[in-house]
Amino acid sequence: MKLLHISDLHLGKKLKGYSLLDDQRFILNQIFDTAKENNIDGIIIAGDIYDVSIPSTEAINLFDKFITQLSNENIACYAVSGNHDNIYRVTFGSDIMAKGNIHFAKKYSGNITPIQADENTFIWLLPFIRPMDVREFYPDFTNSSYEEMMQNVMKNLSVDESKINILVAHQFVTCNGKQPERTESETVSLGTLDNIDISNFEKFDYVALGHLHKSQAMGKDTIRYGGSPLKYSFSEKDDKKSMVLLNIENKTINIEKIPYKPLRDMQEIEGKFENIQKLSPSDDYIKIILNDENYILDVKSKLETIFPNVMEISYNNIASRENQDLSLIDTTEKYSPMDLFKTFYKQQQNQDLNDEQEKIISDIFKDLNMEVEE
């Protein structure tokens, strides 16, 4: 049996004001094509199908088309909701869709009934849960620990360990206190309250995790985060995104990573404006760091002629490194408007106002009836 493990689609996501729907449509088609080419029996989606709890019509239609394609090709789908999803919206019509071999984990109700994928393989779907979601089912559950929560959930599962058992979950899983690699695009609480140790999953032959956007194993190769198919922050610009192929034979699971090939990649470019202007055009999503000491007017529109998807522009120069921040609350009673403006101008341009510029600003302040020291 062959399964693909993916996660964290975040359909409908916008990044720096840019809609990623075209990129997500492209990558879903790629997942579907990969499944057909490799004769995949089923696709595991480990949560965060959508980016927000009330997804856009476009995002819903995109996912609808994807699971319809899977069903038409008799490729099963095994999906759980993530912390970004609204479980009731994700599971609407799930009983009907299960007849087409499209399976969604419903709201946790105290136990999980596994789905038999073939005569030897059982898939357990656990939606994203918090202690408040399970406390009513376990009278001995005494605190708000995610670790104790998962211990209660796991000990109440009747797992036939002579079979292949795969758990699909969307939680923050660690290994003996070792933290997984994180990125800026994830919503994970700080501290250790959310931590769930891999020791809770000893009954399972493979644990398909979602929640973190970097594909990685935790403790052993068969407990792993699928990772997001696209880069959702510039902290991920060097990541190699991949889907996980599980080839199951008897009680053996062989794991292979298949790289994603995005419609647009992410790049970070640093240098002087005149040098950046000479670079080859690119449709990638770009973050630009300028080393120019003088700030450039209308810089974004100028750079968009070369890089139409410039998402972010910042400066790395003397002024930015010195971090000369103005505090208007502290200075308005001590300095005139002209003093403040001159300080601000020098911070931005790394040079003083000349006499002509100072006269222009002075006249503007006078027209606005603002006090100007002569």
TORKOL-4160 file (C-alpha; in steps of 0.2 Angstrom, whole numbers, padded with zeros to 4 digits, m for minus):
374
<pt num="1" X="0000" Y="0000" Z="0000"/>
<pt num="2" X="0006" Y="0018" Z="m0004"/>
<pt num="3" X="0001" Y="0033" Z="0005"/>
<pt num="4" X="0006" Y="0052" Z="0004"/>
<pt num="5" X="0008" Y="0062" Z="0019"/>
<pt num="6" X="0005" Y="0081" Z="0017"/>
<pt num="7" X="m0001" Y="0094" Z="0029"/>
<pt num="8" X="m0003" Y="0113" Z="0033"/>
<pt num="9" X="m0011" Y="0118" Z="0016"/>
<pt num="10" X="m0017" Y="0134" Z="0023"/>
<pt num="11" X="m0029" Y="0137" Z="0008"/>
<pt num="12" X="m0034" Y="0155" Z="0005"/>
<pt num="13" X="m0018" Y="0162" Z="0014"/>
<pt num="14" X="m0012" Y="0179" Z="0010"/>
<pt num="15" X="0006" Y="0184" Z="0013"/>
<pt num="16" X="0011" Y="0203" Z="0014"/>
<pt num="17" X="m0006" Y="0207" Z="0005"/>
<pt num="18" X="m0003" Y="0194" Z="m0010"/>
<pt num="19" X="m0016" Y="0181" Z="m0013"/>
<pt num="20" X="m0007" Y="0163" Z="m0014"/>
<pt num="21" X="m0022" Y="0155" Z="m0022"/>
<pt num="22" X="m0014" Y="0152" Z="m0039"/>
<pt num="23" X="0002" Y="0145" Z="m0030"/>
<pt num="24" X="m0009" Y="0134" Z="m0020"/>
<pt num="25" X="m0019" Y="0128" Z="m0035"/>
<pt num="26" X="m0003" Y="0124" Z="m0044"/>
<pt num="27" X="0004" Y="0114" Z="m0029"/>
<pt num="28" X="m0013" Y="0104" Z="m0027"/>
<pt num="29" X="m0012" Y="0099" Z="m0045"/>
<pt num="30" X="0006" Y="0094" Z="m0042"/>
<pt num="31" X="0001" Y="0083" Z="m0027"/>
<pt num="32" X="m0013" Y="0075" Z="m0037"/>
<pt num="33" X="m0002" Y="0072" Z="m0052"/>
<pt num="34" X="0011" Y="0064" Z="m0040"/>
<pt num="35" X="m0002" Y="0053" Z="m0033"/>
<pt num="36" X="m0007" Y="0046" Z="m0050"/>
<pt num="37" X="0010" Y="0044" Z="m0056"/>
<pt num="38" X="0015" Y="0034" Z="m0041"/>
<pt num="39" X="m0001" Y="0024" Z="m0040"/>
<pt num="40" X="m0005" Y="0031" Z="m0022"/>
<pt num="41" X="m0019" Y="0023" Z="m0013"/>
<pt num="42" X="m0023" Y="0037" Z="m0001"/>
<pt num="43" X="m0017" Y="0055" Z="0004"/>
<pt num="44" X="m0016" Y="0059" Z="0022"/>
<pt num="45" X="m0019" Y="0078" Z="0026"/>
<pt num="46" X="m0013" Y="0082" Z="0044"/>
<pt num="47" X="m0023" Y="0098" Z="0047"/>
<pt num="48" X="m0024" Y="0116" Z="0043"/>
<pt num="49" X="m0033" Y="0113" Z="0027"/>
<pt num="50" X="m0038" Y="0131" Z="0027"/>
<pt num="51" X="m0029" Y="0147" Z="0034"/>
<pt num="52" X="m0044" Y="0154" Z="0043"/>
<pt num="53" X="m0059" Y="0146" Z="0052"/>
<pt num="54" X="m0071" Y="0155" Z="0040"/>
<pt num="55" X="m0062" Y="0152" Z="0023"/>
<pt num="56" X="m0066" Y="0161" Z="0007"/>
<pt num="57" X="m0077" Y="0154" Z="m0006"/>
<pt num="58" X="m0061" Y="0153" Z="m0018"/>
<pt num="59" X="m0052" Y="0142" Z="m0005"/>
<pt num="60" X="m0067" Y="0131" Z="m0002"/>
<pt num="61" X="m0069" Y="0128" Z="m0021"/>
<pt num="62" X="m0051" Y="0125" Z="m0023"/>
<pt num="63" X="m0051" Y="0111" Z="m0010"/>
<pt num="64" X="m0068" Y="0104" Z="m0016"/>
<pt num="65" X="m0060" Y="0102" Z="m0033"/>
<pt num="66" X="m0045" Y="0093" Z="m0026"/>
<pt num="67" X="m0055" Y="0080" Z="m0016"/>
<pt num="68" X="m0066" Y="0078" Z="m0031"/>
<pt num="69" X="m0051" Y="0073" Z="m0042"/>
<pt num="70" X="m0045" Y="0061" Z="m0029"/>
<pt num="71" X="m0062" Y="0053" Z="m0027"/>
<pt num="72" X="m0064" Y="0051" Z="m0046"/>
<pt num="73" X="m0047" Y="0043" Z="m0047"/>
<pt num="74" X="m0052" Y="0031" Z="m0032"/>
<pt num="75" X="m0038" Y="0039" Z="m0022"/>
<pt num="76" X="m0043" Y="0039" Z="m0004"/>
<pt num="77" X="m0041" Y="0055" Z="0007"/>
<pt num="78" X="m0038" Y="0054" Z="0026"/>
<pt num="79" X="m0039" Y="0072" Z="0034"/>
<pt num="80" X="m0040" Y="0080" Z="0051"/>
<pt num="81" X="m0043" Y="0098" Z="0056"/>
<pt num="82" X="m0029" Y="0109" Z="0062"/>
<pt num="83" X="m0029" Y="0124" Z="0074"/>
<pt num="84" X="m0033" Y="0135" Z="0060"/>
<pt num="85" X="m0048" Y="0126" Z="0054"/>
<pt num="86" X="m0066" Y="0126" Z="0061"/>
<pt num="87" X="m0070" Y="0107" Z="0063"/>
<pt num="88" X="m0088" Y="0109" Z="0060"/>
<pt num="89" X="m0085" Y="0117" Z="0043"/>
<pt num="90" X="m0072" Y="0105" Z="0038"/>
<pt num="91" X="m0082" Y="0090" Z="0042"/>
<pt num="92" X="m0099" Y="0096" Z="0034"/>
<pt num="93" X="m0106" Y="0082" Z="0024"/>
<pt num="94" X="m0092" Y="0070" Z="0030"/>
<pt num="95" X="m0103" Y="0055" Z="0031"/>
<pt num="96" X="m0108" Y="0056" Z="0013"/>
<pt num="97" X="m0090" Y="0060" Z="0007"/>
<pt num="98" X="m0084" Y="0044" Z="0016"/>
<pt num="99" X="m0094" Y="0034" Z="0004"/>
<pt num="100" X="m0082" Y="0041" Z="m0009"/>
<pt num="101" X="m0067" Y="0036" Z="0001"/>
<pt num="102" X="m0065" Y="0054" Z="0007"/>
<pt num="103" X="m0063" Y="0054" Z="0026"/>
<pt num="104" X="m0063" Y="0068" Z="0039"/>
<pt num="105" X="m0060" Y="0067" Z="0058"/>
<pt num="106" X="m0076" Y="0073" Z="0067"/>
<pt num="107" X="m0075" Y="0082" Z="0083"/>
<pt num="108" X="m0067" Y="0072" Z="0097"/>
<pt num="109" X="m0080" Y="0062" Z="0106"/>
<pt num="110" X="m0070" Y="0051" Z="0119"/>
<pt num="111" X="m0064" Y="0038" Z="0107"/>
<pt num="112" X="m0058" Y="0035" Z="0089"/>
<pt num="113" X="m0064" Y="0022" Z="0077"/>
<pt num="114" X="m0050" Y="0018" Z="0065"/>
<pt num="115" X="m0053" Y="0018" Z="0046"/>
<pt num="116" X="m0047" Y="0001" Z="0038"/>
<pt num="117" X="m0037" Y="0006" Z="0023"/>
<pt num="118" X="m0034" Y="m0012" Z="0017"/>
<pt num="119" X="m0033" Y="m0029" Z="0026"/>
<pt num="120" X="m0018" Y="m0024" Z="0035"/>
<pt num="121" X="m0018" Y="m0005" Z="0038"/>
<pt num="122" X="m0028" Y="0005" Z="0050"/>
<pt num="123" X="m0029" Y="0024" Z="0050"/>
<pt num="124" X="m0033" Y="0034" Z="0066"/>
<pt num="125" X="m0039" Y="0051" Z="0063"/>
<pt num="126" X="m0037" Y="0063" Z="0078"/>
<pt num="127" X="m0042" Y="0081" Z="0075"/>
<pt num="128" X="m0033" Y="0095" Z="0084"/>
<pt num="129" X="m0038" Y="0095" Z="0102"/>
<pt num="130" X="m0035" Y="0105" Z="0117"/>
<pt num="131" X="m0037" Y="0100" Z="0135"/>
<pt num="132" X="m0054" Y="0108" Z="0136"/>
<pt num="133" X="m0060" Y="0097" Z="0122"/>
<pt num="134" X="m0057" Y="0081" Z="0131"/>
<pt num="135" X="m0059" Y="0084" Z="0149"/>
<pt num="136" X="m0077" Y="0079" Z="0150"/>
<pt num="137" X="m0073" Y="0061" Z="0144"/>
<pt num="138" X="m0059" Y="0058" Z="0157"/>
<pt num="139" X="m0064" Y="0061" Z="0176"/>
<pt num="140" X="m0046" Y="0058" Z="0181"/>
<pt num="141" X="m0040" Y="0072" Z="0170"/>
<pt num="142" X="m0034" Y="0085" Z="0183"/>
<pt num="143" X="m0025" Y="0099" Z="0174"/>
<pt num="144" X="m0023" Y="0108" Z="0158"/>
<pt num="145" X="m0008" Y="0099" Z="0152"/>
<pt num="146" X="m0007" Y="0093" Z="0134"/>
<pt num="147" X="0004" Y="0079" Z="0139"/>
<pt num="148" X="m0009" Y="0072" Z="0151"/>
<pt num="149" X="m0023" Y="0075" Z="0139"/>
<pt num="150" X="m0014" Y="0064" Z="0126"/>
<pt num="151" X="m0010" Y="0051" Z="0139"/>
<pt num="152" X="m0029" Y="0049" Z="0142"/>
<pt num="153" X="m0033" Y="0049" Z="0124"/>
<pt num="154" X="m0020" Y="0036" Z="0119"/>
<pt num="155" X="m0024" Y="0024" Z="0134"/>
<pt num="156" X="m0042" Y="0023" Z="0128"/>
<pt num="157" X="m0038" Y="0017" Z="0111"/>
<pt num="158" X="m0039" Y="m0002" Z="0107"/>
<pt num="159" X="m0025" Y="m0004" Z="0095"/>
<pt num="160" X="m0022" Y="m0021" Z="0087"/>
<pt num="161" X="m0003" Y="m0020" Z="0086"/>
<pt num="162" X="m0002" Y="m0035" Z="0074"/>
<pt num="163" X="m0008" Y="m0023" Z="0061"/>
<pt num="164" X="m0001" Y="m0007" Z="0053"/>
<pt num="165" X="m0008" Y="0007" Z="0063"/>
<pt num="166" X="m0006" Y="0025" Z="0057"/>
<pt num="167" X="m0010" Y="0040" Z="0068"/>
<pt num="168" X="m0014" Y="0057" Z="0060"/>
<pt num="169" X="m0013" Y="0071" Z="0072"/>
<pt num="170" X="m0011" Y="0090" Z="0072"/>
<pt num="171" X="m0002" Y="0094" Z="0088"/>
<pt num="172" X="0015" Y="0101" Z="0095"/>
<pt num="173" X="0025" Y="0085" Z="0097"/>
<pt num="174" X="0043" Y="0085" Z="0104"/>
<pt num="175" X="0055" Y="0071" Z="0108"/>
<pt num="176" X="0062" Y="0070" Z="0126"/>
<pt num="177" X="0061" Y="0089" Z="0128"/>
<pt num="178" X="0070" Y="0092" Z="0111"/>
<pt num="179" X="0061" Y="0105" Z="0101"/>
<pt num="180" X="0057" Y="0104" Z="0083"/>
<pt num="181" X="0063" Y="0117" Z="0071"/>
<pt num="182" X="0051" Y="0131" Z="0069"/>
<pt num="183" X="0047" Y="0145" Z="0057"/>
<pt num="184" X="0040" Y="0162" Z="0058"/>
<pt num="185" X="0024" Y="0157" Z="0049"/>
<pt num="186" X="0017" Y="0145" Z="0063"/>
<pt num="187" X="0005" Y="0148" Z="0077"/>
<pt num="188" X="0012" Y="0138" Z="0091"/>
<pt num="189" X="0011" Y="0144" Z="0109"/>
<pt num="190" X="0027" Y="0148" Z="0118"/>
<pt num="191" X="0034" Y="0138" Z="0133"/>
<pt num="192" X="0031" Y="0120" Z="0136"/>
<pt num="193" X="0012" Y="0119" Z="0140"/>
<pt num="194" X="0008" Y="0113" Z="0122"/>
<pt num="195" X="0021" Y="0100" Z="0121"/>
<pt num="196" X="0017" Y="0081" Z="0119"/>
<pt num="197" X="0031" Y="0069" Z="0119"/>
<pt num="198" X="0033" Y="0055" Z="0106"/>
<pt num="199" X="0032" Y="0042" Z="0120"/>
<pt num="200" X="0013" Y="0043" Z="0119"/>
<pt num="201" X="0013" Y="0036" Z="0102"/>
<pt num="202" X="0022" Y="0019" Z="0105"/>
<pt num="203" X="0007" Y="0009" Z="0098"/>
<pt num="204" X="0008" Y="0016" Z="0081"/>
<pt num="205" X="0019" Y="0011" Z="0066"/>
<pt num="206" X="0018" Y="0029" Z="0059"/>
<pt num="207" X="0013" Y="0046" Z="0066"/>
<pt num="208" X="0008" Y="0058" Z="0052"/>
<pt num="209" X="0009" Y="0075" Z="0060"/>
<pt num="210" X="0004" Y="0093" Z="0055"/>
<pt num="211" X="0006" Y="0110" Z="0064"/>
<pt num="212" X="0025" Y="0114" Z="0060"/>
<pt num="213" X="0029" Y="0120" Z="0042"/>
<pt num="214" X="0046" Y="0112" Z="0041"/>
<pt num="215" X="0046" Y="0094" Z="0036"/>
<pt num="216" X="0055" Y="0084" Z="0049"/>
<pt num="217" X="0056" Y="0068" Z="0059"/>
<pt num="218" X="0054" Y="0068" Z="0078"/>
<pt num="219" X="0065" Y="0055" Z="0087"/>
<pt num="220" X="0063" Y="0042" Z="0074"/>
<pt num="221" X="0059" Y="0042" Z="0055"/>
<pt num="222" X="0041" Y="0036" Z="0058"/>
<pt num="223" X="0035" Y="0051" Z="0068"/>
<pt num="224" X="0036" Y="0066" Z="0057"/>
<pt num="225" X="0029" Y="0083" Z="0053"/>
<pt num="226" X="0023" Y="0083" Z="0034"/>
<pt num="227" X="0027" Y="0102" Z="0033"/>
<pt num="228" X="0018" Y="0115" Z="0022"/>
<pt num="229" X="0019" Y="0113" Z="0003"/>
<pt num="230" X="0023" Y="0131" Z="0001"/>
<pt num="231" X="0035" Y="0143" Z="0010"/>
<pt num="232" X="0024" Y="0155" Z="0020"/>
<pt num="233" X="0037" Y="0166" Z="0027"/>
<pt num="234" X="0054" Y="0172" Z="0022"/>
<pt num="235" X="0061" Y="0162" Z="0037"/>
<pt num="236" X="0058" Y="0147" Z="0026"/>
<pt num="237" X="0067" Y="0153" Z="0010"/>
<pt num="238" X="0080" Y="0140" Z="0011"/>
<pt num="239" X="0069" Y="0126" Z="0016"/>
<pt num="240" X="0067" Y="0111" Z="0004"/>
<pt num="241" X="0048" Y="0107" Z="0004"/>
<pt num="242" X="0043" Y="0089" Z="0001"/>
<pt num="243" X="0028" Y="0077" Z="0003"/>
<pt num="244" X="0031" Y="0061" Z="0012"/>
<pt num="245" X="0028" Y="0044" Z="0002"/>
<pt num="246" X="0025" Y="0029" Z="0013"/>
<pt num="247" X="0027" Y="0012" Z="0005"/>
<pt num="248" X="0019" Y="m0001" Z="0016"/>
<pt num="249" X="0023" Y="m0019" Z="0015"/>
<pt num="250" X="0018" Y="m0031" Z="0028"/>
<pt num="251" X="0025" Y="m0023" Z="0044"/>
<pt num="252" X="0038" Y="m0012" Z="0036"/>
<pt num="253" X="0036" Y="0006" Z="0031"/>
<pt num="254" X="0048" Y="0013" Z="0019"/>
<pt num="255" X="0049" Y="0032" Z="0018"/>
<pt num="256" X="0053" Y="0043" Z="0003"/>
<pt num="257" X="0053" Y="0062" Z="0002"/>
<pt num="258" X="0046" Y="0069" Z="m0015"/>
<pt num="259" X="0051" Y="0087" Z="m0018"/>
<pt num="260" X="0038" Y="0100" Z="m0021"/>
<pt num="261" X="0041" Y="0112" Z="m0036"/>
<pt num="262" X="0032" Y="0128" Z="m0033"/>
<pt num="263" X="0025" Y="0140" Z="m0046"/>
<pt num="264" X="0035" Y="0154" Z="m0037"/>
<pt num="265" X="0049" Y="0152" Z="m0025"/>
<pt num="266" X="0055" Y="0164" Z="m0011"/>
<pt num="267" X="0071" Y="0174" Z="m0013"/>
<pt num="268" X="0080" Y="0187" Z="m0001"/>
<pt num="269" X="0091" Y="0199" Z="m0011"/>
<pt num="270" X="0103" Y="0211" Z="m0002"/>
<pt num="271" X="0114" Y="0225" Z="m0010"/>
<pt num="272" X="0114" Y="0243" Z="m0017"/>
<pt num="273" X="0099" Y="0249" Z="m0028"/>
<pt num="274" X="0110" Y="0251" Z="m0043"/>
<pt num="275" X="0116" Y="0233" Z="m0043"/>
<pt num="276" X="0099" Y="0226" Z="m0039"/>
<pt num="277" X="0092" Y="0235" Z="m0054"/>
<pt num="278" X="0105" Y="0225" Z="m0065"/>
<pt num="279" X="0099" Y="0208" Z="m0059"/>
<pt num="280" X="0088" Y="0196" Z="m0071"/>
<pt num="281" X="0069" Y="0198" Z="m0069"/>
<pt num="282" X="0060" Y="0185" Z="m0058"/>
<pt num="283" X="0042" Y="0181" Z="m0054"/>
<pt num="284" X="0047" Y="0174" Z="m0037"/>
<pt num="285" X="0042" Y="0182" Z="m0021"/>
<pt num="286" X="0056" Y="0194" Z="m0016"/>
<pt num="287" X="0062" Y="0202" Z="0000"/>
<pt num="288" X="0074" Y="0216" Z="m0004"/>
<pt num="289" X="0087" Y="0223" Z="0009"/>
<pt num="290" X="0095" Y="0239" Z="0002"/>
<pt num="291" X="0112" Y="0244" Z="0008"/>
<pt num="292" X="0110" Y="0262" Z="0001"/>
<pt num="293" X="0114" Y="0276" Z="0014"/>
<pt num="294" X="0101" Y="0288" Z="0006"/>
<pt num="295" X="0083" Y="0282" Z="0005"/>
<pt num="296" X="0076" Y="0280" Z="m0012"/>
<pt num="297" X="0060" Y="0288" Z="m0017"/>
<pt num="298" X="0046" Y="0277" Z="m0025"/>
<pt num="299" X="0058" Y="0262" Z="m0023"/>
<pt num="300" X="0045" Y="0248" Z="m0023"/>
<pt num="301" X="0037" Y="0254" Z="m0040"/>
<pt num="302" X="0055" Y="0255" Z="m0047"/>
<pt num="303" X="0059" Y="0237" Z="m0042"/>
<pt num="304" X="0043" Y="0230" Z="m0047"/>
<pt num="305" X="0048" Y="0233" Z="m0065"/>
<pt num="306" X="0061" Y="0219" Z="m0062"/>
<pt num="307" X="0052" Y="0209" Z="m0048"/>
<pt num="308" X="0033" Y="0211" Z="m0049"/>
<pt num="309" X="0031" Y="0201" Z="m0033"/>
<pt num="310" X="0041" Y="0211" Z="m0021"/>
<pt num="311" X="0034" Y="0208" Z="m0004"/>
<pt num="312" X="0045" Y="0217" Z="0007"/>
<pt num="313" X="0059" Y="0231" Z="0006"/>
<pt num="314" X="0070" Y="0236" Z="0021"/>
<pt num="315" X="0086" Y="0245" Z="0023"/>
<pt num="316" X="0103" Y="0239" Z="0031"/>
<pt num="317" X="0113" Y="0255" Z="0032"/>
<pt num="318" X="0121" Y="0266" Z="0046"/>
<pt num="319" X="0104" Y="0274" Z="0051"/>
<pt num="320" X="0095" Y="0257" Z="0053"/>
<pt num="321" X="0110" Y="0249" Z="0062"/>
<pt num="322" X="0111" Y="0263" Z="0074"/>
<pt num="323" X="0092" Y="0261" Z="0077"/>
<pt num="324" X="0089" Y="0280" Z="0080"/>
<pt num="325" X="0071" Y="0279" Z="0085"/>
<pt num="326" X="0062" Y="0295" Z="0089"/>
<pt num="327" X="0050" Y="0296" Z="0104"/>
<pt num="328" X="0038" Y="0310" Z="0101"/>
<pt num="329" X="0031" Y="0308" Z="0118"/>
<pt num="330" X="0047" Y="0312" Z="0126"/>
<pt num="331" X="0053" Y="0326" Z="0114"/>
<pt num="332" X="0038" Y="0336" Z="0109"/>
<pt num="333" X="0040" Y="0347" Z="0125"/>
<pt num="334" X="0059" Y="0349" Z="0123"/>
<pt num="335" X="0061" Y="0353" Z="0104"/>
<pt num="336" X="0052" Y="0363" Z="0091"/>
<pt num="337" X="0044" Y="0355" Z="0076"/>
<pt num="338" X="0058" Y="0360" Z="0065"/>
<pt num="339" X="0071" Y="0351" Z="0077"/>
<pt num="340" X="0061" Y="0335" Z="0076"/>
<pt num="341" X="0059" Y="0336" Z="0057"/>
<pt num="342" X="0078" Y="0339" Z="0055"/>
<pt num="343" X="0082" Y="0324" Z="0067"/>
<pt num="344" X="0069" Y="0313" Z="0057"/>
<pt num="345" X="0076" Y="0318" Z="0040"/>
<pt num="346" X="0094" Y="0314" Z="0046"/>
<pt num="347" X="0088" Y="0297" Z="0052"/>
<pt num="348" X="0080" Y="0293" Z="0036"/>
<pt num="349" X="0093" Y="0301" Z="0024"/>
<pt num="350" X="0109" Y="0300" Z="0034"/>
<pt num="351" X="0112" Y="0318" Z="0030"/>
<pt num="352" X="0107" Y="0335" Z="0036"/>
<pt num="353" X="0094" Y="0347" Z="0028"/>
<pt num="354" X="0102" Y="0360" Z="0017"/>
<pt num="355" X="0097" Y="0378" Z="0018"/>
<pt num="356" X="0085" Y="0378" Z="0004"/>
<pt num="357" X="0076" Y="0362" Z="0011"/>
<pt num="358" X="0076" Y="0370" Z="0028"/>
<pt num="359" X="0067" Y="0386" Z="0022"/>
<pt num="360" X="0054" Y="0375" Z="0012"/>
<pt num="361" X="0050" Y="0365" Z="0028"/>
<pt num="362" X="0050" Y="0381" Z="0039"/>
<pt num="363" X="0037" Y="0389" Z="0027"/>
<pt num="364" X="0026" Y="0374" Z="0027"/>
<pt num="365" X="0026" Y="0374" Z="0046"/>
<pt num="366" X="0022" Y="0393" Z="0046"/>
<pt num="367" X="0007" Y="0389" Z="0034"/>
<pt num="368" X="0001" Y="0376" Z="0046"/>
<pt num="369" X="0003" Y="0389" Z="0061"/>
<pt num="370" X="0016" Y="0378" Z="0069"/>
<pt num="371" X="0029" Y="0386" Z="0080"/>
<pt num="372" X="0046" Y="0387" Z="0071"/>
<pt num="373" X="0061" Y="0394" Z="0080"/>
<pt num="374" X="0070" Y="0407" Z="0069"/>
